[in-house]
């Protein structure tokens, strides 16, 4: 289904469930400047991986599945231990985990900095502390988990750049933490947005993000989302 069609369905759903269609149309999105510190596009054969947290992983996965150059997006948990990486346990907010996505991308097509630009501008609101939209708790925090010193440098420099530019009305609360492990979420969470486009939560909170990606960054948008292998479902 096209992004525009999904937005219309979301508007109708918002009206049916008592939400404001105007509020939906004005879903948070910010055009933020491109990162000044970034890695150059490279034609190396290997892929690169980013781990990002920013609210419910359904929407985060759905957004990044529409980004050019992304090969795979997995919903999961990061920041805690393997022993507590289960949905019900993570939902307690006491595990140290955050609902996260693992994004495997082609660095010849999209850079780490461009991934972060989507993250800060349309995928979530980096000014909300330990919450995102209707969801609250440390498991919904804004967090960038870096793999390499280069990723750390790019992430920290970008946060500082956006703060200096006053890109948001409120301070950015995004954490930048060293990667300590990622644990895929249960199968029913994978590609949840694609499998459940009529879910009111998805239509209200997440579908507008995909529309904003297409509207604000058409050069980064792909109409056909990348999906996980059928083995996940």
Steps between C-alpha positions, in 0.01 A plus 500: 500500500630847411601736780233753398229235518620396843486857623139534383410178681673634807295820486176302480614280788594805705150640456340166584702465820454859607842633403548832327565467128674838514736373768573199281578713198742699716681190628841605637762528229793734472717575201841487661828591332719225361778396738823693452698206636429183304673214327538510123301259288717197431480220247641241741330163475401490868186643656480719811268471799327763714310437824244768587232535766217750491164379621304195391707291261201441270518854366879522499521182295227618265675830427845359433362224277417786260851653496708460186808288554361314801533124460329377817329637810448281807290598801658407831646599833828675585662628817434206730592134533391195301323363807244783500455549125133400486214734424306458824815540709628800306157662534556524875754775433747347744731302270719774353378401156347737250275394216740536208563427136806350337545663160730330251580737215712537189754779568536561127134603485435667836734624771481459876441874526204480261355216709528729802338788309191286444514387862505852644255658257216257422551169683455638851511811717845528661379753759271259686665349807426133567185510294380531144150610414253291701769263634698573816784328681875464461441225244376774263800728544691672221836325472770451236714191557828538314720218373815691411683819601394645164132440573542653845672807353227549238216458751643733764596762243151488348325546834725799570437641152122473537513661843708791370257545211200498738341238276246423774316719747610280790839347586598172335502219759637227272762282667809379314613168648746230406343192345482212749264261323186476293234233538230456232143537620243226475386408150158660531667841544698476176362702206206580726409816312496317167287217635260721698443820299145534637603494865384836641826545693697453177277731298506777758860488618710344225350533151545881501874450562534310172307772318731761654806306386373504142400867519811638668771274362384357166859415409520268800157343454421167338138414427538123537614417854769244568357205692651242729530142376189287538681294763441781747123476479 
